[in-house]
């Protein structure tokens, strides 16, 4: 735009309300000097590859960390005390082993030795020992500690045998029968000493009565050809099945 005289006019700027005026110099008051340009945004980083989702863990075999009470039944020489102790010692959770024979032998003076024959004294001490074992088992279970008891329970005496254990320990008791061949129990009995060793005739009689457990619905393990480690593993597997489908007894 030119002045009427022909001289060029200074540039004008538009203010508020549409008014225009000369463009102020760069450092004039009210002049907002543009800052340096913003740096360009960095290109997006590629997402790191996510780790593969692990496949679901295989379920634990056997009883795992389940708190439970077990009654291991078997004739003299079946290995039930050794197997029970081995199984209890290798569980991933606290587990106690309660042996009826050990508790019976707490009686020192006046011990009613069953080798001398069963009478009112031996029967009374047996019942007392079983109640003591049941009391201990309930205390362990109440404190979250599993337990396994062992006893030579006869199938033809359900009230004082299996039924008695159920009353003393509780309805959740899981019985399992350990029943190797007669030759095996005779051989193992011959290696015992003291009150634990019985005559061959008595061992054979007890073993014969134990055969009544077949057909009872209880888990039965023939550990004739098993070592202690294998028997304990088979026992744990049998208990896992019993937990999933408790036997009726």
Number of C-alpha atoms within 10 A of each C-alpha: 10 9 9 8 6 8 9 10 11 12 11 13 12 11 11 6 6 8 9 12 12 12 14 13 8 11 9 10 8 8 11 9 9 7 6 6 6 6 6 6 6 6 6 6 6 6 6 6 6 6 6 6 6 6 6 6 6 6 7 8 10 17 20 13 13 15 16 18 24 20 24 23 25 28 27 24 25 27 24 26 24 13 22 25 20 17 21 19 14 13 16 11 15 15 23 22 19 23 21 20 17 12 16 21 15 10 12 8 7 8 13 21 16 15 13 8 9 13 11 10 14 19 13 13 18 19 16 14 21 25 18 16 23 22 13 17 24 18 15 18 17 10 9 15 18 24 24 23 26 26 22 22 24 20 16 13 11 13 12 15 17 21 14 18 23 19 14 18 23 14 12 12 20 21 25 23 25 23 26 21 13 19 12 16 22 21 13 15 21 14 10 13 9 6 11 15 17 19 12 14 10 14 18 18 13 18 24 12 14 21 14 12 20 13 9 12 12 18 19 20 17 14 20 16 11 13 11 18 13 13 23 22 17 17 24 18 15 18 21 17 14 18 16 9 9 16 15 8 13
